[in-house]
Amino acid sequence: MGPIVTPIVVLSSVGAGLAIILVLAEKYLASYGECRIKVKGEKEIVVEGGGTLQASLTDNGVFVPSACGGKGTCGTCKVQIFNKGAGEPLATEIPYLSKEDLENGFRLSCLVKVKNDLEVSVPKIHEFRTIVTKIEDLTHDIKSIIFELQDGETIDFKPGQYVMMRMPGTEEEPVMRAYSIASKPSDNHVVELLIRLVPGGLMTTYVFTELKVGDEVYLSGPYGEFYLRDSDKDIICVGGGSGVAPIKSIITHLFEKDTDRKVTYYFGARAVKDLYFYKECLELKEKYPNFRFITALSDLDEGDQWDGDTGFIHLVIDKYLEDGEDMESYMCGPPPMIDAAIDMLVEKDMDEDDIYFDKF
């Protein structure tokens, strides 16, 4: 074992050392001089090259949304780059960029280094002042928060899109997180968010321990390319946990408009205690013959009374869906669930271009 392991350890150490040297070399030795960033529709700024595009823009008063603090893990800081100065997309960016994004020059600004002059387009940001009017516990770890827009404002969004919530008291160094909108576009004077407690999470800890009715909170948006398309195709929705939020917006909007499209909602949860938006879906199922609601629980708690489907949601899709051709799908949830569901839908002949999803 020793003669085999030792060279591997040595090589690994050498590789790690070279990586550190390269990082330090770029930081201290590489000089890109002054770079000009032309922000379409706003202004032109001059920055010292070498920093990230997101930081360079923020330092000069051009705000770019970010839910992960510039770590390249949320995909919310997309900007469009019109020239070739940013080079090719990094492998770490690709998972967050759609085929359409790549074709149109979109990049993650937190991962793009400013090494040359750039011409960019940054999404227009509108921030809404809101007052919290209702907080409701939906499950043991998910709350519904209703924010009422102030100053006579309304929000125009597409079902499926999200907003950024700024934590009160963090104006100088904003702490912001992205949350899908759960309310209908017709209720444009309020925004409902479904927020799940993340152990140790800065924003969710604040929401669960400090946020109260009457608090002033700022939301910005709407954002996102995950939204209901204008189509006549039948629909499959997949979502559970806090991933219910955009699906709720899509479904309630569709049936408010008395859609003729057939809609099937596959709701995946772990146990009975994780079910919510359940009664409302059963009522929709009774009222609309073109709505099908299928729930599956993957890990029942001892004592749970449940006679419905069990198992992972992609296997339940396999059980009920015969043919996905000429249909489209909207899915929201953790990457493993989404990836497995995509594979299943493709197996059922659904066109990948008709599969829309939001991973988190």
N, C-alpha and C positions, 0 to 999 in steps of 0.2 A: 504493500500500500504506500509506504513512505516514498520510494523512488518515483512513483507516479504522481502523488499529490504534490510533492515539493515543487517540481517545475511549474505546475499549474498555479500554485500559490504565488511563486516568483513572478510569473507572467502577468497574473492578475494585479499584483502590486505595482509592477512596472507600468501596466496600462493605466491604472488609477493615477499613478504619479504623473504620467504624460498628460492625462486629461486635466489635472490640476495646473500643470505648467502652462498648458495651452490657454486655460481660462485666465490665469494671471498675466500671461503674455498679452492677451488681447486687452485686458483691463489697463495695464500699465504701459505697454509698448506701442500698441496700435493707435494711430492718430488719424482720424478721419476729417479733422478740421471742422470748419463751419459748414453746416448743411441747411438748405432752405426747404421748408415744408410749406407747400401751398395748400391751404385748406379751402376746398371748393365752396364758394358762397360765403366765406367768412373773411379770412385774412391770410397773409403770408408771414411765417415766423422763421427766425434764424436760431438754430440750436447748435450746441457742440456735439459733433457726431460721436456715436458709440453707445448712447443710451437707447432704451426701448422707445418705440414710437408712442406708446401709450403714455409713458412718463414725460416724454418731450412735449406732447400735446397738453397734458394736464398742467405741467409747469407753466404753460403759456396761456392758461385760461380756456382751453378747449377741452370740455369734459367728454370722456368716453366711459360708458357704463362698464362695470366689472363686478361680478358677484364673488370672485375668488381672490381679490386683492392683487391681480396681476400675476398669478401663478400658472396660467395657461391651462386651467382645469375646468372652466365653466363655459367658455365659448361665447360669452356675451359681449366681448370688446371688439367685435368685427368692424373693420373699416374697409372701404374700397380704395385700392391703389391703382392709379391710372397709368403710371409709367413703370419701367423695369428696374427702378432703383432699389427695390426691396429684395431682388433675387427670387429664387424659387421657394414655394411653401415648404416649411419644415415638416418632417414626419410627425412631430408632436402636434402640428396644427390640423393635419388632414382629417382626424376623426371628428372635428368640429365644423368642417366646411363641406357643404353639399356640392354636388356636381355643378349645380348652377352657380354657387359661390366661386368655385375655382375658375369657371369659365369667365366670370365677370371681375376677377381680380380682387376678391375679398380675402383679407388676411386677419389673423388675430394680432391686434396692435401690441399686446403685451409680449409677444414673442418675436416681433419684427425689430431688428436693430437698425438704427438710423446710420447708414454708412454713406449715403448719397442723397442728392436732392430728391424730394418726393412730392407727388401731387396726389392728394387724398380727399375723400369725401367721408365726412363723419355724420352719423345719424343725428337728425335734429332732436334735441332733448327738450321736453317740456315737463316742468315739475309742478305738481299739484299739491296745494295745501289742503289737508284733510283733517277731519275730526273722527276719532273712533266712536261709533254709535252703538256697537254691539259686539260682545265677545261670547262665543258659545263653545263649550266642550263637545266635540263630535265623537271622539274616542278617548282612550286613556292618554294618547300622545298627539292628537290632532285638534287644533282649534280653528273655528271659523271666526274671522275678524271682518267686520263691516266698516269701511271707511267712507265717510260722506264728504264729497268734494265741496270746497268752500268758494266764496267770492263769485258765485254764480257760474262756475265752470262746469263743463261736461267733458267726458272722455270718449273719444271715437276709437274703437278697437275692433279687431276681428276675433271671433271665438277661437281660443287656443293661444292667443298672445299673452305676454307677461308684462309686469311692471317691476321696477326696482324700488325697494323700500329703504329709506334712509333712517338709521337709528337716531332718535332724538338725542341731542346733546353732543353730536359728533360733526358739527358743521365744519370745523377747520380741517379735520382729517376724517372725511365721511366714511362710515361703516355702512355698506349697502349690500343687499342681497336680492336675488331675483325670485319672484313668486308668480306663478301662473294665475290669471284672473279666472275666478270661478263663476262670477256673475254674468248675466246676459248683456249684450250690447245695448239692448233697449233700456236697461236700467243705467243710463249713462251718467247719472248724478252720484252714483256710489260705485265702489269697487269692493268685491268680496275676495278675500284671500284665505286659503286653507293652509295653515302652517303646522308642520310636523316638528316635534321636539327632536333636535339632534343633540345627544349628550355632549356637553362641552362646547356646543355652538354658541357663538357670541350673540347673534341676533335672536335665535330661537329661545335661548335662556332669558333674554330680555323680555321677549313676548310672553313667555310662560310665567315669569316671576314679577314683572314690573308694569307691563302695559295695562292700561285700564281705560274704561269708557270715559270719554271727555278729553283724552290726550290728543295733542296736535302731532300729526305725522306727515312727512312729505313723501309722496310717491312720484316717480317719473316714468314716462313711457307714452304709448305702448311700444313694445319691442317684439321681435321674433318672426321667423319665417315658418313657424309651425302654427297654422291656422286653417280653418275650414275653407276649402276651395269651392268656387262657384261651379258646380257640376250637377249632372243628373244621375251619377252612378250611385248604386247602393253602397252603404257604409258599414264598416266594421270598426268599432271602438274598443280599445284595450287599455285598462288602467285600474290601479288600486292604490291604497295609501294616499299620500298627498298628490299622486298622479291623477287622482279623480278630478282635480280642479279644472284643467282645461277641457276634459271630457264632459264635465257637468255643463260648462259654458256652451260647448258645441251642441250637446243633446237638447238642453232647454231652449236654445235658440232655434234649432230645427223645428221642434214641435210647437213652439210659439208661432212659427210661421206656417204651421199645418203642412209640413213637408210630405210629399208623396214618395220620397225615397225610403227604401227599407233600411232600417238601422238596427244593427245587432251590437249590444254592449256586453263584452266579456269583462266582468269585474273579478279581479284576483286579489285575495287577501289571505292572511295567515290563519286567523281564528275568528270566532264569532264576535269577539270584542273589537275586532278591527273593521267591522262592517258599519258603513254610514252611507248616506245618499241612497240607501237601500229601499226604504219605504217609498220614497219619491219615484224611484225607478219602477217599483211594482205598480204604483198608481198609473204611471205612464203606459206601462204594459197593458193594463186593463182598459185604458182609454183609447190607445192607438194600436190598431191591428198590425201596423207596419213597424212596430218597435218590439224587438226581442231582447230579453234580459237574461243573461246566464252568469251565475256566480259560482266560483270555485274556491274552496278553502284548502290551503296546502299543508297546514300543521295544526290540527285542532287541539285545543286545550282540554285537559281532563275535565269531563263533565259537560262539554259543549253538546248541545242538542242541535244536530244538523243532518238533514236528509237530502241535501243537495249534492252537487258535484264536488269532488275532492281532487287534489293534485295540482300540479303546475298549470298555469293558464294556457301555455302553448299546446299542451297535450289535450286540454279541453277544447281548444279551437280545432284540433285534429279530429276530435270526436264528433263535433257538430257541423263543421264546414265541409261541404262536399266540393264546391268549386268556387274559387275566388276570382275567376276571370271577369273582367268588366266591373270590378268593384274597386273601392278605395278604402284605405285604413288610416285611422288616427290613433296613435298610441303614446302613452306617457308613463314613465316609470324608470326603474333602475336598468342599467345597460344589459345585464344578463337576461332579464325578462324580455326586453325589447329585441335583443339579438335572436333569442330563441323563437319569439313570435314572428319575426321577419322571415326566418328560415322556413317556418311552417306555412306562412302565407304564400311564399314563393313556390313551395312545393304544391300548393293548391292552385297554382297558375295565376296568382295575382302579379301584375306588372310592378316591378320594384319602383318605377316612377310614380306609382299610385299609392305608395306606402309613406306616410308622413309620421314623424315621431319626434319626441323630445326626451332625451336621456338625461337623467340626473342622479 
